[in-house]
Amino acid sequence: MASRSDIIEQFILNTLAEAPFIELSRNDLAKFFDCAPSQINYVLNTRFTLNNGYVIESVRGGAGFIKVTKLSNTRNTLKNLLDICAQPLNVIEGNQILDNLLSRELISANENRMLKRAISTKALNNPLNMEEMLRANILKEIIIEVMKRS
């Protein structure tokens, strides 16, 4: 059985399939799904990140809304991912980037699996604790190579 977060995510994805962006009221969405607004925030903050190919804009207040935009331009998406790789990345963030590339068919499922192994904590374990910077550098080089192909 799908969790409430999965259902909220699917609702947003289905709505985004019909338009390049959507504007949602956090409170209205929470009422619709009979949950706290913080659950909506959780879904947005964990499943609709820049690493996953989405931009979230939020305006708070009485008439506040959330605008969710799926990055569709491959070149801009790759540029944004490249910018993200300027900072150290944990394994979850790295995997999100690889899954984003896979969902856009910029890498194959086999490449995705191999690259996830290459940036795993086990593969990057080192005595200087530079795992997150190494992961970011590896992903930066992968994205540069993907940019050359697209």
C-alpha positions as CSV (number, residue, x, y, z in Angstrom):
1,M,0.0,0.0,0.0
2,A,1.3,3.4,-1.0
3,S,2.2,5.9,1.8
4,R,0.5,9.3,2.0
5,S,3.7,10.9,0.8
6,D,3.8,8.6,-2.3
7,I,0.2,9.6,-3.1
8,I,0.9,13.3,-2.7
9,E,3.9,12.9,-4.9
10,Q,1.9,11.0,-7.6
11,F,-0.8,13.7,-7.5
12,I,1.8,16.4,-8.1
13,L,3.5,14.4,-10.9
14,N,0.2,13.7,-12.6
15,T,-0.7,17.4,-12.5
16,L,2.7,18.4,-13.8
17,A,2.3,16.0,-16.7
18,E,-0.4,18.3,-18.0
19,A,1.5,21.6,-17.7
20,P,5.1,22.9,-17.5
21,F,4.5,24.1,-13.9
22,I,1.8,24.1,-11.3
23,E,0.8,26.5,-8.5
24,L,-0.5,24.9,-5.4
25,S,-1.8,26.1,-2.1
26,R,0.0,24.2,0.7
27,N,-3.0,24.5,3.0
28,D,-5.5,23.5,0.3
29,L,-3.4,20.5,-0.6
30,A,-3.0,19.5,3.1
31,K,-6.8,19.7,3.5
32,F,-7.4,17.7,0.3
33,F,-5.1,14.9,1.6
34,D,-6.2,15.3,5.2
35,C,-2.7,15.9,6.5
36,A,-0.6,18.6,8.1
37,P,1.0,21.2,5.8
38,S,4.4,20.0,7.0
39,Q,3.7,16.7,5.2
40,I,3.3,18.7,1.9
41,N,6.6,20.4,2.7
42,Y,8.3,17.0,3.3
43,V,7.2,15.7,0.0
44,L,8.4,18.9,-1.8
45,N,11.7,19.0,0.0
46,T,12.6,15.4,-0.5
47,R,11.0,14.5,-3.9
48,F,10.9,17.7,-5.9
49,T,14.4,18.9,-5.5
50,L,16.7,20.6,-8.0
51,N,18.7,17.3,-8.0
52,N,15.6,15.6,-9.2
53,G,15.0,18.2,-11.9
54,Y,12.4,20.5,-10.2
55,V,12.4,24.1,-9.0
56,I,10.2,25.0,-6.1
57,E,9.2,28.6,-5.5
58,S,7.2,29.4,-2.4
59,V,5.3,32.5,-1.4
60,R,4.1,32.5,2.2
61,G,1.2,34.4,3.7
62,G,-2.6,34.5,3.3
63,A,-2.6,34.0,-0.5
64,G,0.6,32.0,-0.5
65,F,1.3,29.4,-3.0
66,I,3.9,26.9,-4.1
67,K,5.0,26.8,-7.7
68,V,6.5,23.6,-8.9
69,T,8.3,23.6,-12.2
70,K,9.9,20.6,-13.9
71,L,13.1,21.6,-15.7
72,S,12.5,20.5,-19.3
73,N,15.4,22.1,-21.1
74,T,18.2,19.4,-21.0
75,R,21.0,21.9,-21.3
76,N,19.7,24.1,-18.4
77,T,19.1,21.0,-16.3
78,L,22.6,19.9,-16.8
79,K,24.0,23.3,-16.0
80,N,22.0,23.4,-12.8
81,L,23.2,19.9,-11.9
82,L,26.8,21.0,-12.7
83,D,26.3,24.0,-10.3
84,I,25.1,21.6,-7.6
85,C,28.3,19.5,-8.0
86,A,30.4,22.5,-7.0
87,Q,29.6,21.6,-3.4
88,P,30.2,18.3,-1.6
89,L,27.4,15.8,-2.1
90,N,26.2,13.0,0.1
91,V,25.3,9.6,-1.4
92,I,21.6,10.4,-1.4
93,E,22.1,13.6,-3.4
94,G,24.4,11.9,-5.8
95,N,21.9,9.1,-6.4
96,Q,19.2,11.7,-7.0
97,I,21.3,13.4,-9.7
98,L,22.0,10.0,-11.4
99,D,18.3,9.1,-11.2
100,N,17.5,12.5,-12.8
101,L,19.9,11.8,-15.7
102,L,18.3,8.3,-16.1
103,S,14.7,9.7,-16.1
104,R,15.7,12.1,-18.9
105,E,17.3,9.2,-20.8
106,L,20.7,10.8,-20.7
107,I,22.2,7.7,-19.2
108,S,21.1,4.1,-19.4
109,A,19.8,2.0,-16.5
110,N,23.0,0.0,-16.6
111,E,25.1,3.2,-16.5
112,N,23.0,4.4,-13.6
113,R,23.6,1.2,-11.6
114,M,27.4,1.3,-12.3
115,L,27.7,5.0,-11.5
116,K,25.8,4.6,-8.2
117,R,28.3,1.9,-7.2
118,A,31.2,4.2,-8.2
119,I,29.9,7.0,-5.9
120,S,28.8,4.8,-3.1
121,T,30.1,5.3,0.4
122,K,31.9,2.0,0.2
123,A,33.7,2.9,-3.1
124,L,34.7,6.4,-1.8
125,N,35.8,5.4,1.7
126,N,39.1,7.2,2.4
127,P,41.1,8.1,5.4
128,L,40.9,11.9,4.7
129,N,37.0,12.0,4.9
130,M,36.8,13.7,1.5
131,E,34.1,11.3,0.3
132,E,31.5,14.0,-0.4
133,M,34.0,16.2,-2.4
134,L,35.2,13.2,-4.4
135,R,31.5,12.3,-5.1
136,A,30.8,15.9,-6.3
137,N,33.9,15.8,-8.5
138,I,33.0,12.5,-10.1
139,L,29.4,13.6,-10.8
140,K,30.7,16.9,-12.3
141,E,32.8,14.9,-14.8
142,I,29.9,12.7,-15.6
143,I,27.6,15.6,-16.3
144,I,30.3,17.3,-18.4
145,E,30.5,14.1,-20.5
146,V,26.7,13.9,-20.8
147,M,26.6,17.6,-21.9
148,K,29.0,16.7,-24.7
149,R,26.6,14.0,-25.9
150,S,23.4,16.2,-25.8
